[in-house]
Amino acid sequence: MTRHTRLKPHWFHVLLSLADRELHGTAIMAEVLERTEGHLRLWPGKLYGALRELTDERLICEVDPPEGAPTEGGKRRFYAITSSGRLALHEEVERLAALVRVARARAVGSDPERA
């Protein structure tokens, strides 16, 4: 991934989920659903495709499960954000923050009639 490349929205949410801890796929799905108040559901095909792509781009990596991690019928795969992933997430947050600054400067959001 080149610098200043915009992240796909579902990539952004996966990286955000991994920003402060290692998680397995089901936990990532649940966190995104909760954080977006049900507006974004990462179905298994979308999530696991994203995890594969993010791994290929070296934005995340698979890590060993923590001691005592529940297996629930099989080994869960845990993921962590890499330094490249942190940089990509940081750049996307800055890009989005700039868009919000422009919107606020134009009074978008303060008056529903202007949205």
Backbone as XML, in Angstrom:
<?xml version="1.0"?>
<chain id="A" units="angstrom">
  <residue number="1" name="MET">
    <atom name="N" x="0.860" y="-1.180" z="0.000"/>
    <atom name="CA" x="0.000" y="0.000" z="0.000"/>
    <atom name="C" x="0.894" y="1.227" z="0.000"/>
  </residue>
  <residue number="2" name="THR">
    <atom name="N" x="0.596" y="2.130" z="-0.889"/>
    <atom name="CA" x="1.394" y="3.337" z="-0.962"/>
    <atom name="C" x="0.881" y="4.368" z="0.022"/>
  </residue>
  <residue number="3" name="ARG">
    <atom name="N" x="1.745" y="5.238" z="0.410"/>
    <atom name="CA" x="1.378" y="6.288" z="1.341"/>
    <atom name="C" x="0.320" y="7.193" z="0.711"/>
  </residue>
  <residue number="4" name="HIS">
    <atom name="N" x="-0.584" y="7.674" z="1.528"/>
    <atom name="CA" x="-1.674" y="8.548" z="1.101"/>
    <atom name="C" x="-2.727" y="7.831" z="0.263"/>
  </residue>
  <residue number="5" name="THR">
    <atom name="N" x="-2.720" y="6.517" z="0.267"/>
    <atom name="CA" x="-3.773" y="5.772" z="-0.399"/>
    <atom name="C" x="-4.950" y="5.669" z="0.558"/>
  </residue>
  <residue number="6" name="ARG">
    <atom name="N" x="-6.103" y="5.990" z="0.068"/>
    <atom name="CA" x="-7.308" y="5.928" z="0.876"/>
    <atom name="C" x="-7.630" y="4.482" z="1.226"/>
  </residue>
  <residue number="7" name="LEU">
    <atom name="N" x="-7.974" y="4.227" z="2.479"/>
    <atom name="CA" x="-8.348" y="2.881" z="2.905"/>
    <atom name="C" x="-9.785" y="2.581" z="2.509"/>
  </residue>
  <residue number="8" name="LYS">
    <atom name="N" x="-10.038" y="1.349" z="2.143"/>
    <atom name="CA" x="-11.416" y="0.902" z="1.946"/>
    <atom name="C" x="-12.112" y="1.025" z="3.305"/>
  </residue>
  <residue number="9" name="PRO">
    <atom name="N" x="-13.394" y="1.395" z="3.328"/>
    <atom name="CA" x="-14.071" y="1.577" z="4.615"/>
    <atom name="C" x="-13.986" y="0.356" z="5.536"/>
  </residue>
  <residue number="10" name="HIS">
    <atom name="N" x="-14.153" y="-0.847" z="4.992"/>
    <atom name="CA" x="-14.100" y="-2.017" z="5.875"/>
    <atom name="C" x="-12.665" y="-2.264" z="6.359"/>
  </residue>
  <residue number="11" name="TRP">
    <atom name="N" x="-11.657" y="-1.914" z="5.577"/>
    <atom name="CA" x="-10.271" y="-2.011" z="6.047"/>
    <atom name="C" x="-10.060" y="-1.049" z="7.217"/>
  </residue>
  <residue number="12" name="PHE">
    <atom name="N" x="-10.576" y="0.161" z="7.063"/>
    <atom name="CA" x="-10.453" y="1.158" z="8.132"/>
    <atom name="C" x="-11.026" y="0.606" z="9.442"/>
  </residue>
  <residue number="13" name="HIS">
    <atom name="N" x="-12.200" y="0.013" z="9.368"/>
    <atom name="CA" x="-12.838" y="-0.495" z="10.585"/>
    <atom name="C" x="-12.076" y="-1.674" z="11.185"/>
  </residue>
  <residue number="14" name="VAL">
    <atom name="N" x="-11.505" y="-2.526" z="10.360"/>
    <atom name="CA" x="-10.697" y="-3.632" z="10.883"/>
    <atom name="C" x="-9.465" y="-3.073" z="11.585"/>
  </residue>
  <residue number="15" name="LEU">
    <atom name="N" x="-8.751" y="-2.153" z="10.938"/>
    <atom name="CA" x="-7.553" y="-1.575" z="11.550"/>
    <atom name="C" x="-7.896" y="-0.844" z="12.840"/>
  </residue>
  <residue number="16" name="LEU">
    <atom name="N" x="-9.005" y="-0.124" z="12.851"/>
    <atom name="CA" x="-9.426" y="0.571" z="14.063"/>
    <atom name="C" x="-9.704" y="-0.420" z="15.192"/>
  </residue>
  <residue number="17" name="SER">
    <atom name="N" x="-10.290" y="-1.553" z="14.868"/>
    <atom name="CA" x="-10.561" y="-2.585" z="15.879"/>
    <atom name="C" x="-9.275" y="-3.143" z="16.473"/>
  </residue>
  <residue number="18" name="LEU">
    <atom name="N" x="-8.233" y="-3.192" z="15.660"/>
    <atom name="CA" x="-6.952" y="-3.769" z="16.108"/>
    <atom name="C" x="-5.995" y="-2.717" z="16.661"/>
  </residue>
  <residue number="19" name="ALA">
    <atom name="N" x="-6.412" y="-1.459" z="16.710"/>
    <atom name="CA" x="-5.507" y="-0.373" z="17.104"/>
    <atom name="C" x="-4.967" y="-0.523" z="18.519"/>
  </residue>
  <residue number="20" name="ASP">
    <atom name="N" x="-5.744" y="-1.115" z="19.418"/>
    <atom name="CA" x="-5.279" y="-1.183" z="20.807"/>
    <atom name="C" x="-5.222" y="-2.594" z="21.391"/>
  </residue>
  <residue number="21" name="ARG">
    <atom name="N" x="-5.505" y="-3.603" z="20.542"/>
    <atom name="CA" x="-5.402" y="-4.979" z="21.052"/>
    <atom name="C" x="-5.495" y="-5.970" z="19.904"/>
  </residue>
  <residue number="22" name="GLU">
    <atom name="N" x="-5.055" y="-7.175" z="20.181"/>
    <atom name="CA" x="-5.147" y="-8.267" z="19.206"/>
    <atom name="C" x="-6.524" y="-8.905" z="19.337"/>
  </residue>
  <residue number="23" name="LEU">
    <atom name="N" x="-7.132" y="-9.228" z="18.208"/>
    <atom name="CA" x="-8.470" y="-9.817" z="18.215"/>
    <atom name="C" x="-8.564" y="-10.923" z="17.175"/>
  </residue>
  <residue number="24" name="HIS">
    <atom name="N" x="-9.548" y="-11.795" z="17.347"/>
    <atom name="CA" x="-9.862" y="-12.798" z="16.330"/>
    <atom name="C" x="-11.017" y="-12.271" z="15.483"/>
  </residue>
  <residue number="25" name="GLY">
    <atom name="N" x="-11.263" y="-12.917" z="14.366"/>
    <atom name="CA" x="-12.236" y="-12.440" z="13.399"/>
    <atom name="C" x="-13.618" y="-12.171" z="13.957"/>
  </residue>
  <residue number="26" name="THR">
    <atom name="N" x="-14.146" y="-13.088" z="14.749"/>
    <atom name="CA" x="-15.489" y="-12.910" z="15.293"/>
    <atom name="C" x="-15.545" y="-11.688" z="16.205"/>
  </residue>
  <residue number="27" name="ALA">
    <atom name="N" x="-14.496" y="-11.459" z="16.972"/>
    <atom name="CA" x="-14.446" y="-10.290" z="17.859"/>
    <atom name="C" x="-14.370" y="-8.998" z="17.044"/>
  </residue>
  <residue number="28" name="ILE">
    <atom name="N" x="-13.654" y="-9.024" z="15.924"/>
    <atom name="CA" x="-13.585" y="-7.850" z="15.046"/>
    <atom name="C" x="-14.980" y="-7.553" z="14.501"/>
  </residue>
  <residue number="29" name="MET">
    <atom name="N" x="-15.670" y="-8.590" z="14.011"/>
    <atom name="CA" x="-17.029" y="-8.403" z="13.485"/>
    <atom name="C" x="-17.933" y="-7.776" z="14.538"/>
  </residue>
  <residue number="30" name="ALA">
    <atom name="N" x="-17.873" y="-8.304" z="15.761"/>
    <atom name="CA" x="-18.737" y="-7.814" z="16.839"/>
    <atom name="C" x="-18.409" y="-6.369" z="17.200"/>
  </residue>
  <residue number="31" name="GLU">
    <atom name="N" x="-17.122" y="-6.035" z="17.255"/>
    <atom name="CA" x="-16.750" y="-4.665" z="17.619"/>
    <atom name="C" x="-17.205" y="-3.671" z="16.564"/>
  </residue>
  <residue number="32" name="VAL">
    <atom name="N" x="-17.012" y="-3.995" z="15.296"/>
    <atom name="CA" x="-17.432" y="-3.090" z="14.219"/>
    <atom name="C" x="-18.943" y="-2.899" z="14.269"/>
  </residue>
  <residue number="33" name="LEU">
    <atom name="N" x="-19.679" y="-3.959" z="14.462"/>
    <atom name="CA" x="-21.135" y="-3.869" z="14.532"/>
    <atom name="C" x="-21.560" y="-2.966" z="15.693"/>
  </residue>
  <residue number="34" name="GLU">
    <atom name="N" x="-20.918" y="-3.140" z="16.854"/>
    <atom name="CA" x="-21.256" y="-2.328" z="18.020"/>
    <atom name="C" x="-20.842" y="-0.870" z="17.818"/>
  </residue>
  <residue number="35" name="ARG">
    <atom name="N" x="-19.626" y="-0.649" z="17.333"/>
    <atom name="CA" x="-19.113" y="0.714" z="17.154"/>
    <atom name="C" x="-19.957" y="1.510" z="16.167"/>
  </residue>
  <residue number="36" name="THR">
    <atom name="N" x="-20.463" y="0.841" z="15.138"/>
    <atom name="CA" x="-21.261" y="1.531" z="14.113"/>
    <atom name="C" x="-22.753" y="1.472" z="14.415"/>
  </residue>
  <residue number="37" name="GLU">
    <atom name="N" x="-23.074" y="1.023" z="15.611"/>
    <atom name="CA" x="-24.470" y="0.914" z="16.055"/>
    <atom name="C" x="-25.314" y="0.135" z="15.054"/>
  </residue>
  <residue number="38" name="GLY">
    <atom name="N" x="-24.722" y="-0.943" z="14.526"/>
    <atom name="CA" x="-25.427" y="-1.841" z="13.631"/>
    <atom name="C" x="-25.460" y="-1.407" z="12.177"/>
  </residue>
  <residue number="39" name="HIS">
    <atom name="N" x="-24.828" y="-0.295" z="11.841"/>
    <atom name="CA" x="-24.874" y="0.205" z="10.463"/>
    <atom name="C" x="-23.889" y="-0.491" z="9.535"/>
  </residue>
  <residue number="40" name="LEU">
    <atom name="N" x="-22.838" y="-1.072" z="10.092"/>
    <atom name="CA" x="-21.875" y="-1.791" z="9.264"/>
    <atom name="C" x="-21.686" y="-3.186" z="9.823"/>
  </residue>
  <residue number="41" name="ARG">
    <atom name="N" x="-22.106" y="-4.167" z="9.052"/>
    <atom name="CA" x="-21.942" y="-5.568" z="9.429"/>
    <atom name="C" x="-20.928" y="-6.176" z="8.472"/>
  </residue>
  <residue number="42" name="LEU">
    <atom name="N" x="-19.829" y="-6.642" z="9.039"/>
    <atom name="CA" x="-18.815" y="-7.317" z="8.228"/>
    <atom name="C" x="-19.172" y="-8.803" z="8.193"/>
  </residue>
  <residue number="43" name="TRP">
    <atom name="N" x="-19.856" y="-9.208" z="7.140"/>
    <atom name="CA" x="-20.209" y="-10.614" z="6.984"/>
    <atom name="C" x="-18.923" y="-11.418" z="6.833"/>
  </residue>
  <residue number="44" name="PRO">
    <atom name="N" x="-18.937" y="-12.694" z="7.172"/>
    <atom name="CA" x="-17.703" y="-13.487" z="7.140"/>
    <atom name="C" x="-16.912" y="-13.391" z="5.835"/>
  </residue>
  <residue number="45" name="GLY">
    <atom name="N" x="-17.579" y="-13.453" z="4.695"/>
    <atom name="CA" x="-16.847" y="-13.373" z="3.435"/>
    <atom name="C" x="-16.105" y="-12.056" z="3.279"/>
  </residue>
  <residue number="46" name="LYS">
    <atom name="N" x="-16.756" y="-10.959" z="3.647"/>
    <atom name="CA" x="-16.150" y="-9.628" z="3.562"/>
    <atom name="C" x="-15.015" y="-9.495" z="4.565"/>
  </residue>
  <residue number="47" name="LEU">
    <atom name="N" x="-15.250" y="-9.944" z="5.794"/>
    <atom name="CA" x="-14.230" y="-9.827" z="6.839"/>
    <atom name="C" x="-13.003" y="-10.655" z="6.501"/>
  </residue>
  <residue number="48" name="TYR">
    <atom name="N" x="-13.196" y="-11.934" z="6.194"/>
    <atom name="CA" x="-12.031" y="-12.796" z="5.994"/>
    <atom name="C" x="-11.290" y="-12.462" z="4.706"/>
  </residue>
  <residue number="49" name="GLY">
    <atom name="N" x="-12.007" y="-11.929" z="3.709"/>
    <atom name="CA" x="-11.331" y="-11.406" z="2.525"/>
    <atom name="C" x="-10.474" y="-10.198" z="2.892"/>
  </residue>
  <residue number="50" name="ALA">
    <atom name="N" x="-11.027" y="-9.317" z="3.722"/>
    <atom name="CA" x="-10.283" y="-8.132" z="4.168"/>
    <atom name="C" x="-9.074" y="-8.531" z="4.999"/>
  </residue>
  <residue number="51" name="LEU">
    <atom name="N" x="-9.242" y="-9.503" z="5.892"/>
    <atom name="CA" x="-8.106" y="-9.950" z="6.704"/>
    <atom name="C" x="-6.992" y="-10.501" z="5.827"/>
  </residue>
  <residue number="52" name="ARG">
    <atom name="N" x="-7.365" y="-11.246" z="4.796"/>
    <atom name="CA" x="-6.359" y="-11.787" z="3.868"/>
    <atom name="C" x="-5.655" y="-10.644" z="3.121"/>
  </residue>
  <residue number="53" name="GLU">
    <atom name="N" x="-6.437" y="-9.690" z="2.616"/>
    <atom name="CA" x="-5.860" y="-8.567" z="1.873"/>
    <atom name="C" x="-4.986" y="-7.693" z="2.772"/>
  </residue>
  <residue number="54" name="LEU">
    <atom name="N" x="-5.460" y="-7.414" z="3.978"/>
    <atom name="CA" x="-4.674" y="-6.603" z="4.909"/>
    <atom name="C" x="-3.372" y="-7.299" z="5.291"/>
  </residue>
  <residue number="55" name="THR">
    <atom name="N" x="-3.425" y="-8.622" z="5.403"/>
    <atom name="CA" x="-2.214" y="-9.400" z="5.682"/>
    <atom name="C" x="-1.271" y="-9.337" z="4.481"/>
  </residue>
  <residue number="56" name="ASP">
    <atom name="N" x="-1.820" y="-9.506" z="3.284"/>
    <atom name="CA" x="-0.999" y="-9.430" z="2.068"/>
    <atom name="C" x="-0.328" y="-8.069" z="1.931"/>
  </residue>
  <residue number="57" name="GLU">
    <atom name="N" x="-1.032" y="-7.011" z="2.338"/>
    <atom name="CA" x="-0.493" y="-5.647" z="2.272"/>
    <atom name="C" x="0.434" y="-5.338" z="3.456"/>
  </residue>
  <residue number="58" name="ARG">
    <atom name="N" x="0.548" y="-6.292" z="4.379"/>
    <atom name="CA" x="1.373" y="-6.160" z="5.586"/>
    <atom name="C" x="0.893" y="-5.041" z="6.524"/>
  </residue>
  <residue number="59" name="LEU">
    <atom name="N" x="-0.410" y="-4.820" z="6.517"/>
    <atom name="CA" x="-0.999" y="-3.855" z="7.430"/>
    <atom name="C" x="-1.419" y="-4.518" z="8.735"/>
  </residue>
  <residue number="60" name="ILE">
    <atom name="N" x="-1.627" y="-5.827" z="8.690"/>
    <atom name="CA" x="-1.877" y="-6.632" z="9.882"/>
    <atom name="C" x="-1.068" y="-7.918" z="9.749"/>
  </residue>
  <residue number="61" name="CYS">
    <atom name="N" x="-0.950" y="-8.631" z="10.853"/>
    <atom name="CA" x="-0.298" y="-9.940" z="10.808"/>
    <atom name="C" x="-1.018" y="-10.870" z="11.770"/>
  </residue>
  <residue number="62" name="GLU">
    <atom name="N" x="-0.914" y="-12.147" z="11.471"/>
    <atom name="CA" x="-1.493" y="-13.144" z="12.370"/>
    <atom name="C" x="-0.538" y="-13.340" z="13.536"/>
  </residue>
  <residue number="63" name="VAL">
    <atom name="N" x="-1.085" y="-13.469" z="14.739"/>
    <atom name="CA" x="-0.285" y="-13.662" z="15.944"/>
    <atom name="C" x="-0.811" y="-14.875" z="16.702"/>
  </residue>
  <residue number="64" name="ASP">
    <atom name="N" x="0.009" y="-15.378" z="17.609"/>
    <atom name="CA" x="-0.426" y="-16.496" z="18.442"/>
    <atom name="C" x="-1.575" y="-16.061" z="19.342"/>
  </residue>
  <residue number="65" name="PRO">
    <atom name="N" x="-2.522" y="-16.957" z="19.572"/>
    <atom name="CA" x="-3.625" y="-16.592" z="20.478"/>
    <atom name="C" x="-3.089" y="-16.386" z="21.892"/>
  </residue>
  <residue number="66" name="PRO">
    <atom name="N" x="-3.712" y="-15.501" z="22.639"/>
    <atom name="CA" x="-3.281" y="-15.299" z="24.020"/>
    <atom name="C" x="-3.515" y="-16.551" z="24.855"/>
  </residue>
  <residue number="67" name="GLU">
    <atom name="N" x="-2.769" y="-16.663" z="25.909"/>
    <atom name="CA" x="-2.910" y="-17.788" z="26.838"/>
    <atom name="C" x="-4.354" y="-17.884" z="27.310"/>
  </residue>
  <residue number="68" name="GLY">
    <atom name="N" x="-4.929" y="-19.080" z="27.215"/>
    <atom name="CA" x="-6.284" y="-19.312" z="27.695"/>
    <atom name="C" x="-7.386" y="-18.801" z="26.777"/>
  </residue>
  <residue number="69" name="ALA">
    <atom name="N" x="-7.033" y="-18.457" z="25.543"/>
    <atom name="CA" x="-8.061" y="-17.975" z="24.607"/>
    <atom name="C" x="-9.064" y="-19.089" z="24.344"/>
  </residue>
  <residue number="70" name="PRO">
    <atom name="N" x="-10.358" y="-18.760" z="24.335"/>
    <atom name="CA" x="-11.370" y="-19.792" z="24.079"/>
    <atom name="C" x="-11.227" y="-20.339" z="22.657"/>
  </residue>
  <residue number="71" name="THR">
    <atom name="N" x="-11.405" y="-21.636" z="22.530"/>
    <atom name="CA" x="-11.270" y="-22.253" z="21.209"/>
    <atom name="C" x="-12.623" y="-22.460" z="20.547"/>
  </residue>
  <residue number="72" name="GLU">
    <atom name="N" x="-13.657" y="-22.673" z="21.321"/>
    <atom name="CA" x="-15.007" y="-22.873" z="20.805"/>
    <atom name="C" x="-15.027" y="-23.781" z="19.583"/>
  </residue>
  <residue number="73" name="GLY">
    <atom name="N" x="-14.426" y="-24.955" z="19.718"/>
    <atom name="CA" x="-14.479" y="-25.940" z="18.651"/>
    <atom name="C" x="-13.322" y="-25.903" z="17.681"/>
  </residue>
  <residue number="74" name="GLY">
    <atom name="N" x="-12.400" y="-24.995" z="17.843"/>
    <atom name="CA" x="-11.251" y="-24.924" z="16.944"/>
    <atom name="C" x="-10.355" y="-23.760" z="17.298"/>
  </residue>
  <residue number="75" name="LYS">
    <atom name="N" x="-9.204" y="-23.735" z="16.679"/>
    <atom name="CA" x="-8.247" y="-22.658" z="16.951"/>
    <atom name="C" x="-8.708" y="-21.377" z="16.265"/>
  </residue>
  <residue number="76" name="ARG">
    <atom name="N" x="-8.813" y="-20.323" z="17.029"/>
    <atom name="CA" x="-9.153" y="-19.017" z="16.463"/>
    <atom name="C" x="-7.875" y="-18.345" z="15.996"/>
  </residue>
  <residue number="77" name="ARG">
    <atom name="N" x="-7.986" y="-17.621" z="14.899"/>
    <atom name="CA" x="-6.840" y="-16.884" z="14.373"/>
    <atom name="C" x="-6.911" y="-15.453" z="14.886"/>
  </residue>
  <residue number="78" name="PHE">
    <atom name="N" x="-5.846" y="-15.031" z="15.535"/>
    <atom name="CA" x="-5.771" y="-13.681" z="16.088"/>
    <atom name="C" x="-4.901" y="-12.813" z="15.192"/>
  </residue>
  <residue number="79" name="TYR">
    <atom name="N" x="-5.239" y="-11.522" z="15.159"/>
    <atom name="CA" x="-4.542" y="-10.577" z="14.301"/>
    <atom name="C" x="-4.096" y="-9.365" z="15.100"/>
  </residue>
  <residue number="80" name="ALA">
    <atom name="N" x="-2.992" y="-8.764" z="14.643"/>
    <atom name="CA" x="-2.463" y="-7.539" z="15.250"/>
    <atom name="C" x="-2.140" y="-6.559" z="14.134"/>
  </residue>
  <residue number="81" name="ILE">
    <atom name="N" x="-2.240" y="-5.291" z="14.443"/>
    <atom name="CA" x="-1.884" y="-4.255" z="13.479"/>
    <atom name="C" x="-0.358" y="-4.136" z="13.434"/>
  </residue>
  <residue number="82" name="THR">
    <atom name="N" x="0.191" y="-3.877" z="12.274"/>
    <atom name="CA" x="1.633" y="-3.691" z="12.111"/>
    <atom name="C" x="1.950" y="-2.193" z="12.137"/>
  </residue>
  <residue number="83" name="SER">
    <atom name="N" x="3.228" y="-1.852" z="12.115"/>
    <atom name="CA" x="3.597" y="-0.436" z="12.082"/>
    <atom name="C" x="3.110" y="0.215" z="10.784"/>
  </residue>
  <residue number="84" name="SER">
    <atom name="N" x="3.153" y="-0.518" z="9.674"/>
    <atom name="CA" x="2.614" y="0.011" z="8.416"/>
    <atom name="C" x="1.107" y="0.209" z="8.516"/>
  </residue>
  <residue number="85" name="GLY">
    <atom name="N" x="0.439" y="-0.702" z="9.197"/>
    <atom name="CA" x="-0.999" y="-0.578" z="9.408"/>
    <atom name="C" x="-1.335" y="0.623" z="10.266"/>
  </residue>
  <residue number="86" name="ARG">
    <atom name="N" x="-0.521" y="0.868" z="11.290"/>
    <atom name="CA" x="-0.718" y="2.042" z="12.147"/>
    <atom name="C" x="-0.565" y="3.333" z="11.358"/>
  </residue>
  <residue number="87" name="LEU">
    <atom name="N" x="0.441" y="3.362" z="10.491"/>
    <atom name="CA" x="0.662" y="4.548" z="9.661"/>
    <atom name="C" x="-0.517" y="4.758" z="8.711"/>
  </residue>
  <residue number="88" name="ALA">
    <atom name="N" x="-0.981" y="3.697" z="8.068"/>
    <atom name="CA" x="-2.124" y="3.802" z="7.155"/>
    <atom name="C" x="-3.367" y="4.264" z="7.905"/>
  </residue>
  <residue number="89" name="LEU">
    <atom name="N" x="-3.592" y="3.736" z="9.109"/>
    <atom name="CA" x="-4.741" y="4.139" z="9.915"/>
    <atom name="C" x="-4.615" y="5.607" z="10.307"/>
  </residue>
  <residue number="90" name="HIS">
    <atom name="N" x="-3.435" y="6.011" z="10.736"/>
    <atom name="CA" x="-3.195" y="7.410" z="11.113"/>
    <atom name="C" x="-3.493" y="8.343" z="9.936"/>
  </residue>
  <residue number="91" name="GLU">
    <atom name="N" x="-2.984" y="8.001" z="8.762"/>
    <atom name="CA" x="-3.191" y="8.835" z="7.579"/>
    <atom name="C" x="-4.676" y="8.925" z="7.218"/>
  </residue>
  <residue number="92" name="GLU">
    <atom name="N" x="-5.393" y="7.818" z="7.369"/>
    <atom name="CA" x="-6.828" y="7.840" z="7.054"/>
    <atom name="C" x="-7.585" y="8.679" z="8.075"/>
  </residue>
  <residue number="93" name="VAL">
    <atom name="N" x="-7.223" y="8.587" z="9.343"/>
    <atom name="CA" x="-7.871" y="9.407" z="10.371"/>
    <atom name="C" x="-7.627" y="10.885" z="10.078"/>
  </residue>
  <residue number="94" name="GLU">
    <atom name="N" x="-6.405" y="11.232" z="9.698"/>
    <atom name="CA" x="-6.090" y="12.624" z="9.367"/>
    <atom name="C" x="-6.881" y="13.090" z="8.146"/>
  </residue>
  <residue number="95" name="ARG">
    <atom name="N" x="-7.017" y="12.225" z="7.140"/>
    <atom name="CA" x="-7.787" y="12.563" z="5.936"/>
    <atom name="C" x="-9.250" y="12.812" z="6.296"/>
  </residue>
  <residue number="96" name="LEU">
    <atom name="N" x="-9.812" y="11.937" z="7.113"/>
    <atom name="CA" x="-11.209" y="12.095" z="7.520"/>
    <atom name="C" x="-11.400" y="13.330" z="8.397"/>
  </residue>
  <residue number="97" name="ALA">
    <atom name="N" x="-10.444" y="13.597" z="9.279"/>
    <atom name="CA" x="-10.520" y="14.782" z="10.138"/>
    <atom name="C" x="-10.503" y="16.056" z="9.294"/>
  </residue>
  <residue number="98" name="ALA">
    <atom name="N" x="-9.708" y="16.073" z="8.223"/>
    <atom name="CA" x="-9.666" y="17.236" z="7.334"/>
    <atom name="C" x="-11.021" y="17.447" z="6.670"/>
  </residue>
  <residue number="99" name="LEU">
    <atom name="N" x="-11.672" y="16.357" z="6.268"/>
    <atom name="CA" x="-13.008" y="16.475" z="5.671"/>
    <atom name="C" x="-14.020" y="17.019" z="6.673"/>
  </residue>
  <residue number="100" name="VAL">
    <atom name="N" x="-13.924" y="16.582" z="7.912"/>
    <atom name="CA" x="-14.832" y="17.074" z="8.951"/>
    <atom name="C" x="-14.579" y="18.555" z="9.201"/>
  </residue>
  <residue number="101" name="ARG">
    <atom name="N" x="-13.316" y="18.989" z="9.198"/>
    <atom name="CA" x="-13.014" y="20.417" z="9.375"/>
    <atom name="C" x="-13.655" y="21.254" z="8.264"/>
  </residue>
  <residue number="102" name="VAL">
    <atom name="N" x="-13.578" y="20.778" z="7.037"/>
    <atom name="CA" x="-14.197" y="21.494" z="5.914"/>
    <atom name="C" x="-15.703" y="21.557" z="6.113"/>
  </residue>
  <residue number="103" name="ALA">
    <atom name="N" x="-16.305" y="20.438" z="6.472"/>
    <atom name="CA" x="-17.758" y="20.409" z="6.682"/>
    <atom name="C" x="-18.160" y="21.369" z="7.797"/>
  </residue>
  <residue number="104" name="ARG">
    <atom name="N" x="-17.414" y="21.372" z="8.886"/>
    <atom name="CA" x="-17.750" y="22.277" z="9.999"/>
    <atom name="C" x="-17.564" y="23.733" z="9.604"/>
  </residue>
  <residue number="105" name="ALA">
    <atom name="N" x="-16.550" y="24.026" z="8.815"/>
    <atom name="CA" x="-16.330" y="25.400" z="8.353"/>
    <atom name="C" x="-17.493" y="25.873" z="7.493"/>
  </residue>
  <residue number="106" name="ARG">
    <atom name="N" x="-18.169" y="24.938" z="6.866"/>
    <atom name="CA" x="-19.325" y="25.283" z="6.034"/>
    <atom name="C" x="-20.641" y="25.111" z="6.793"/>
  </residue>
  <residue number="107" name="ALA">
    <atom name="N" x="-20.533" y="24.953" z="8.101"/>
    <atom name="CA" x="-21.680" y="24.821" z="9.007"/>
    <atom name="C" x="-22.524" y="23.592" z="8.707"/>
  </residue>
  <residue number="108" name="VAL">
    <atom name="N" x="-21.941" y="22.601" z="8.082"/>
    <atom name="CA" x="-22.654" y="21.344" z="7.851"/>
    <atom name="C" x="-22.654" y="20.574" z="9.167"/>
  </residue>
  <residue number="109" name="GLY">
    <atom name="N" x="-23.799" y="20.131" z="9.558"/>
    <atom name="CA" x="-23.918" y="19.383" z="10.798"/>
    <atom name="C" x="-24.551" y="20.196" z="11.908"/>
  </residue>
  <residue number="110" name="SER">
    <atom name="N" x="-24.394" y="21.516" z="11.861"/>
    <atom name="CA" x="-24.982" y="22.335" z="12.914"/>
    <atom name="C" x="-26.458" y="22.626" z="12.642"/>
  </residue>
  <residue number="111" name="ASP">
    <atom name="N" x="-26.833" y="22.539" z="11.378"/>
    <atom name="CA" x="-28.221" y="22.822" z="10.973"/>
    <atom name="C" x="-28.652" y="21.737" z="9.989"/>
  </residue>
  <residue number="112" name="PRO">
    <atom name="N" x="-29.598" y="20.868" z="10.381"/>
    <atom name="CA" x="-30.027" y="19.786" z="9.485"/>
    <atom name="C" x="-30.525" y="20.285" z="8.135"/>
  </residue>
  <residue number="113" name="GLU">
    <atom name="N" x="-30.993" y="21.506" z="8.055"/>
    <atom name="CA" x="-31.471" y="22.052" z="6.791"/>
    <atom name="C" x="-30.325" y="22.278" z="5.803"/>
  </residue>
  <residue number="114" name="ARG">
    <atom name="N" x="-29.092" y="22.383" z="6.301"/>
    <atom name="CA" x="-27.935" y="22.644" z="5.436"/>
    <atom name="C" x="-27.251" y="21.361" z="4.996"/>
  </residue>
  <residue number="115" name="ALA">
    <atom name="N" x="-27.592" y="20.255" z="5.575"/>
    <atom name="CA" x="-26.907" y="18.988" z="5.250"/>
    <atom name="C" x="-27.225" y="18.507" z="3.861"/>
  </residue>
</chain>
